[in-house]
Amino acid sequence: MGEAAAHPLLSTAALRLGLPRLPLVEWPEPSDADERVGLHWKTRTLVAHAAGRAIAWVDDEITEADRAWTAAHHPGQTLLHRVAARAVTAGRCHAVAVQ
């Protein structure tokens, strides 16, 4: 897991929101099994990484399937926000688990 300090956008966002340094998720290779059931390949990893902590995930590929799965499998607060593809910085999507 990296730190938000390694990604200037997240460091700036955390600072403006008054949050501590935020952990970044190290994404695995995409999973065909998740995609076959309509789940984004990042969803399970994000929920596991959060371990019950609140999640904020901004991505251009979030679907209702991701929202439903997260609601069923994650006890913490969640914000899954879909954005236009052009809003995703350098092809990277961002997720944080906030303590």
VOMAR-571852 format. One line per field, with one value per residue: residue in three letters; x, z, y of N, C-alpha, C in turn. Coordinates in nm, 2 decimals, padded with zeros to 4 digits. Each point is the difference from the previous one (the first is absolute). Layout:
<romis>
resn (ALA ...)
n.u (X ...)
n.w (Z ...)
n.v (Y ...)
ca.u (X ...)
ca.w (Z ...)
ca.v (Y ...)
c.u (X ...)
c.w (Z ...)
c.v (Y ...)
</romis>
This chain:
<romis>
resn (MET GLY GLU ALA ALA ALA HIS PRO LEU LEU SER THR ALA ALA LEU ARG LEU GLY LEU PRO ARG LEU PRO LEU VAL GLU TRP PRO GLU PRO SER ASP ALA ASP GLU ARG VAL GLY LEU HIS TRP LYS THR ARG THR LEU VAL ALA HIS ALA ALA GLY ARG ALA ILE ALA TRP VAL ASP ASP GLU ILE THR GLU ALA ASP ARG ALA TRP THR ALA ALA HIS HIS PRO GLY GLN THR LEU LEU HIS ARG VAL ALA ALA ARG ALA VAL THR ALA GLY ARG CYS HIS ALA VAL ALA VAL GLN)
n.u (00.08 -00.03 00.06 -00.09 00.10 -00.01 -00.13 00.06 -00.08 00.03 00.12 -00.02 -00.07 00.08 00.10 -00.06 -00.01 00.12 00.03 00.03 00.13 -00.04 -00.03 00.09 -00.09 00.08 -00.03 -00.08 00.04 -00.06 -00.12 00.01 00.02 00.06 00.07 00.01 00.01 00.07 00.10 00.03 00.11 -00.02 -00.13 00.02 00.10 -00.08 -00.11 00.08 00.06 -00.12 -00.02 -00.11 00.12 -00.02 -00.07 00.09 -00.08 00.09 -00.09 00.04 00.02 -00.03 -00.06 -00.13 00.06 00.09 -00.09 -00.07 00.11 00.04 -00.12 00.01 00.13 -00.04 00.03 00.10 00.01 -00.07 00.09 -00.08 00.09 -00.10 00.11 00.00 00.02 -00.04 -00.07 00.02 00.08 00.05 -00.13 00.02 -00.05 -00.07 00.06 -00.07 00.07 -00.10 00.10)
n.w (00.00 -00.09 00.00 00.04 00.09 -00.04 00.02 -00.06 -00.09 00.05 00.00 -00.11 -00.05 00.06 -00.04 -00.12 00.02 00.04 -00.09 00.06 -00.01 -00.12 00.03 -00.09 -00.08 00.02 -00.12 00.01 -00.07 -00.11 00.05 -00.09 00.11 00.05 -00.11 00.01 00.12 -00.08 00.07 00.04 -00.07 00.03 -00.01 -00.03 -00.08 -00.05 00.00 -00.05 -00.08 -00.02 00.00 -00.05 -00.04 00.01 -00.11 -00.07 -00.11 -00.07 -00.10 -00.12 00.07 00.10 00.04 -00.03 -00.08 -00.02 -00.02 -00.07 -00.06 -00.01 -00.03 -00.07 -00.04 00.01 00.12 -00.06 00.02 -00.10 -00.09 -00.09 -00.06 -00.10 -00.07 -00.08 -00.11 -00.06 00.11 -00.04 00.10 -00.12 -00.02 00.11 00.08 00.09 00.10 00.10 00.10 00.05 00.09)
n.v (-00.12 00.10 00.11 00.07 00.01 -00.13 00.04 00.10 -00.06 -00.13 00.04 00.06 -00.10 -00.08 00.08 00.02 -00.13 00.03 -00.09 -00.11 -00.03 -00.02 -00.12 -00.05 -00.05 -00.11 00.04 -00.11 -00.11 00.05 -00.02 -00.10 -00.06 00.11 00.02 -00.13 00.04 00.08 -00.06 00.12 -00.02 00.13 -00.03 -00.13 00.04 00.09 -00.08 -00.09 00.09 00.04 -00.13 00.04 00.06 00.13 00.00 00.07 -00.04 00.06 -00.04 -00.02 -00.11 00.07 -00.11 -00.02 -00.09 00.09 00.09 -00.09 -00.04 00.13 00.04 -00.11 00.04 00.13 -00.02 00.06 00.13 00.03 00.05 -00.05 00.08 -00.01 00.01 00.10 -00.08 00.12 -00.02 -00.12 00.03 00.03 -00.03 00.07 -00.09 00.07 -00.06 00.03 -00.05 00.07 00.03)
ca.u (-00.08 00.07 -00.06 -00.05 00.11 00.06 -00.08 -00.03 -00.14 -00.06 00.06 -00.07 -00.14 00.00 00.03 -00.12 -00.11 00.04 00.02 00.14 00.05 -00.09 00.06 -00.04 -00.02 00.08 -00.10 00.05 -00.03 -00.14 -00.06 -00.11 -00.11 -00.08 -00.07 -00.11 -00.12 -00.03 00.07 00.13 00.11 00.06 -00.10 00.04 00.13 -00.02 -00.07 00.09 00.10 -00.07 -00.02 -00.10 00.01 -00.08 00.06 -00.04 00.06 -00.03 00.05 -00.08 -00.06 -00.09 -00.13 -00.09 00.04 00.11 -00.07 -00.08 00.09 00.07 -00.10 -00.03 00.12 00.09 -00.07 00.03 -00.05 00.06 -00.03 00.05 -00.04 00.04 00.03 00.02 00.13 00.10 00.03 00.09 00.13 00.10 -00.04 00.00 -00.12 00.04 -00.08 00.07 -00.07 00.02 -00.02)
ca.w (00.00 00.00 00.08 -00.09 -00.03 -00.12 -00.10 00.04 00.00 00.12 00.11 00.00 00.03 00.14 00.08 -00.01 00.08 00.14 00.03 00.01 -00.13 -00.03 -00.06 -00.14 -00.03 -00.11 -00.08 -00.06 -00.14 -00.02 00.02 -00.09 00.08 00.04 -00.12 -00.05 00.08 -00.01 00.11 -00.04 00.06 00.11 00.11 00.12 00.06 00.07 00.12 00.09 00.05 00.09 00.13 00.09 00.00 -00.10 -00.14 -00.11 -00.12 -00.12 -00.11 -00.11 -00.03 00.11 -00.05 00.11 00.05 00.09 00.12 00.07 00.06 00.11 00.11 00.06 00.06 00.08 00.11 00.03 -00.09 -00.14 -00.10 -00.13 -00.08 -00.14 -00.07 -00.14 -00.02 -00.01 00.13 00.06 -00.02 -00.06 -00.01 00.13 00.08 00.13 00.11 00.13 00.12 00.10 00.13)
ca.v (00.12 00.12 00.11 00.11 00.09 -00.04 00.05 00.14 00.04 -00.04 00.07 00.13 -00.02 -00.03 00.12 00.09 -00.05 -00.01 -00.14 -00.04 -00.07 -00.10 -00.12 -00.03 -00.14 -00.06 -00.08 -00.13 -00.01 -00.01 -00.14 -00.03 -00.06 00.12 00.06 -00.09 00.02 00.15 00.08 00.06 -00.08 00.07 00.01 -00.09 00.04 00.12 -00.03 -00.07 00.10 00.09 -00.08 00.06 00.14 00.07 00.00 00.09 -00.05 00.08 -00.08 00.01 -00.12 -00.05 -00.03 -00.04 -00.13 00.03 00.06 -00.10 -00.10 00.07 00.02 -00.13 -00.06 00.09 00.06 00.14 00.10 -00.01 00.09 -00.05 00.11 -00.02 00.12 -00.01 -00.05 00.11 00.05 -00.09 00.06 -00.09 -00.14 -00.06 00.02 00.02 -00.05 00.01 -00.05 00.10 -00.05)
c.u (00.09 -00.07 -00.05 00.11 00.06 -00.08 -00.05 -00.15 -00.07 00.06 -00.07 -00.14 -00.01 00.02 -00.11 -00.12 00.03 00.03 00.15 00.04 -00.09 00.07 -00.06 -00.01 00.09 -00.10 00.06 -00.03 -00.16 -00.04 -00.11 -00.12 -00.09 -00.08 -00.11 -00.13 -00.03 00.06 00.13 00.11 00.06 -00.08 00.04 00.12 -00.02 -00.07 00.09 00.10 -00.06 -00.02 -00.10 00.00 -00.09 00.08 -00.05 00.07 -00.06 00.05 -00.10 -00.07 -00.09 -00.14 -00.09 00.04 00.11 -00.07 -00.07 00.09 00.07 -00.10 -00.03 00.12 00.08 -00.08 00.02 -00.07 00.06 -00.05 00.06 -00.06 00.06 00.03 00.02 00.15 00.11 00.04 00.10 00.15 00.10 -00.03 -00.01 -00.13 00.04 -00.10 00.08 -00.09 00.03 -00.02 -00.11)
c.w (00.00 00.09 -00.10 -00.04 -00.14 -00.12 00.03 00.00 00.13 00.12 00.01 00.05 00.15 00.08 00.00 00.08 00.14 00.04 00.02 -00.13 -00.02 -00.06 -00.14 -00.01 -00.11 -00.07 -00.05 -00.15 -00.01 00.01 -00.10 00.08 00.05 -00.11 -00.05 00.08 00.01 00.11 -00.06 00.06 00.12 00.13 00.12 00.07 00.09 00.13 00.10 00.06 00.11 00.14 00.09 00.01 -00.11 -00.13 -00.08 -00.12 -00.12 -00.12 -00.12 -00.04 00.11 -00.05 00.13 00.06 00.11 00.13 00.08 00.07 00.12 00.12 00.07 00.07 00.08 00.11 00.02 -00.10 -00.14 -00.08 -00.13 -00.10 -00.14 -00.06 -00.15 -00.02 -00.01 00.13 00.07 -00.03 -00.05 00.00 00.13 00.07 00.14 00.10 00.13 00.11 00.11 00.14 00.08)
c.v (00.12 00.11 00.11 00.10 -00.03 00.05 00.14 00.04 -00.04 00.07 00.14 -00.01 -00.03 00.12 00.10 -00.05 -00.02 -00.14 -00.03 -00.06 -00.13 -00.12 -00.02 -00.15 -00.04 -00.10 -00.13 00.01 -00.02 -00.15 -00.02 -00.06 00.11 00.06 -00.08 00.02 00.15 00.08 00.05 -00.08 00.06 -00.02 -00.09 00.05 00.13 -00.03 -00.08 00.09 00.09 -00.06 00.07 00.16 00.06 00.00 00.11 -00.04 00.08 -00.07 00.03 -00.13 -00.06 -00.02 -00.03 -00.13 00.02 00.06 -00.10 -00.10 00.06 00.01 -00.14 -00.05 00.09 00.07 00.15 00.09 -00.01 00.12 -00.05 00.10 -00.02 00.14 -00.03 -00.05 00.11 00.05 -00.09 00.04 -00.11 -00.14 -00.07 00.03 00.00 -00.06 00.02 -00.06 00.10 -00.06 00.06)
</romis>
